[in-house]
Amino acid sequence: MPALRPDSAHVVFAAHPAPLPVSRQLLETQRGKKLRDLNRSADRPGQYAAFTVALLAFAGGYRELFNVCSKARGQRTDVRQIPVPLSWLCELETGKDILLWMLFHAHVEHFRVILKADGGTELQPANSLYISPNSLFSLTEAGAAFAAGFLGDGPCPNESPALSTAWDRFLREDIVPHYDADGRTFRWGAHTLKHFRQPATNQELILLTAEELNWPAWFDDPLPKRSRKSTKERLHDTIKDLNRRQRPHLIHFKGDGTGTRVGWEYR
């Protein structure tokens, strides 16, 4: 197993229950509340400290990851061999919404330590947007370049114009999937999940509908009715096809049991 940072053991060497799927509705609620609270804090001197803490949590997460990346470079070590455990980032108040934003832009790679049958452990790519207690993260080249843009601005990064721009982008950017109809490509941020090389009318119709509606958590079945197959069965099969052959499989489509609606969540 690759060497881990000394105090990471307490978050990676115990089995944890699988985390629940993260729906867009839940994430939007959390991010919307944060944006409203921070906007109010920024306008009220008495609450400015809350705004500063949240901003520094964003910068602090990048700084921690950047410092480890710089250390790895200095030692000519692959930074993926010394990922930062979630517990370290939580101490900096770097929350899951910030980490998902980093993943969206491919600023970090996500790893987990897996317990093996012989009692040993193995570090593996998570290939998932589930952030659980045994998650670990390493900065990518793109993430290092992004962080360097505001971490080099002196001892008060919260006063950096570059950080202010990055922070505003984080607060206002909607990290939802995207379907490029012209290129017939399904993406989540910097990640290409699926490219349709053959006709897939039903799958593409669902993706086009979600795109037109700006990816709500749930939307009505857009597939046209046909006599040869029940609408519920056709929708079920299309949802299965949407989940099949995503590389990586980061977005999970689902039905609501009625055969009339389609939903999605981070996987």
Secondary structure as UniProt FT lines:
FT   HELIX           6..8
FT   HELIX           9..12
FT   STRAND          22..23
FT   HELIX           24..43
FT   HELIX           45..47
FT   HELIX           48..74
FT   TURN            75..76
FT   HELIX           79..81
FT   STRAND          84..85
FT   HELIX           86..91
FT   TURN            92..93
FT   HELIX           96..104
FT   TURN            105..106
FT   STRAND          108..115
FT   TURN            117..118
FT   STRAND          121..125
FT   TURN            133..134
FT   STRAND          135..139
FT   HELIX           141..151
FT   HELIX           157..159
FT   HELIX           161..172
FT   STRAND          177..180
FT   TURN            181..184
FT   STRAND          185..188
FT   TURN            189..190
FT   STRAND          191..195
FT   HELIX           201..212
FT   TURN            213..214
FT   STRAND          218..220
FT   HELIX           231..243
FT   TURN            244..245
FT   STRAND          251..255
FT   STRAND          261..266
//
